[in-house]
């Protein structure tokens, strides 16, 4: 079974992702901010990370940059979740090393 680490401060997004993968071969581990995700990386050993761009403490951009800076995690895709009305900072996106962006709200099948 694969593991998806979700870092998003929206309980709604956490529930949507959990329901989306309920019948898939993914175990979803949800946390509310990027620092909690960093703290869980070693114990969770995710196959993919989804992270909100605007979270308290450590945001998705900084989480992606952290994941990319760790030799053990450079192969793990990190997708940033951004709101439909949030401005994506192209320079921060590139510097973060994120694999891409998903715009909220999204269709569960898109994920």
N, C-alpha and C positions, 0 to 999 in steps of 0.2 A: 504494500500500500504506500502511495506517495503522500507527502505532507505539504500542505499549503499554510504558510505563516501569513496571517492577515493582521496588519496594523492599521486600524482606523478608529477614530474616536466616535463614530456614528454606530450606535447599537443597531439601527435599521440596516446599514450596510453589512454589519457582522452577521445579522440574521439572514439577509438575502444570500450572502456567500455560503453560509452554512447550509441553507436549504438547497441552493444550486448544486452543491457537491454531496448532498445527503445520499444519493444513490450512485455515486461515482466511487472510484477507487482512490479517493483522497480523504485524508484526515485533516480537518481544518482546525488550526489553533489560532484563536483570535485574541488580540491584545488591543489596548486603547491608545497606545502611543509608541513612537519609535524607540524610546529607551527601553520599554518593556520588550519590544521585539529583539533589540540587541541582547538583552539579558537572557532571552530564550533561545537564541540561535544555536548555541552548542548543544543544549539538551533536546531541542526539537529537530534539528538537522533537516531543514526544509528543502523541498525540491523546487519550490517557487515562493516568492514573496510578493504580496500585494500590499501597497502602502499608500495611505492618504497623503496628499501634498501638504495639507494644513492640519497639523496635530499639535497638541501641547508637548513641551519638552523637546523631543527630537522629531522633526517633520520627515516626510517621505523622501525628500531630496537628500537630506543628511543621512537617513537610514540607508538609502541606495549607495551613497558614497562610502559609508562604513562597510557594507557588505562587499563592495568592490575592492576595498583596501585589505581585506582579509584573504590570504592565500587559499584557505580552506573553502571559501564561499564564492570565489570569482566566477565559477561556472553556473551559479544559481541565478536564474532570471529574476529581475525585480521590475514589476510593473507599478507605475504610480497611478493612483486614483485621484482624479481631479473633478471638481464640480463644474457643471455646465457654464457657470458664470464666473469661474475663477480664471485668472490670467496665468497661463503657463509661462514661466521665465525660461526662454530657450537656452540662455547661458547656464543657468543652474541645472537645467535638464541635462545638457551635454556634460557638464562637470560632474554630475552625480553618477554617470555611467548606467543609468536606468535603461532597461531593455525597451521600454515604451510607456505609453499612457493609455488609460481607459477613462473615458469621461462618464461621470455620474450624472444623471441616472443612466444605467446601462441595462440592456437586456441580459438576463441570466445566461442565455445561450451564447452571447458574445464572450463572456468570461470563459 
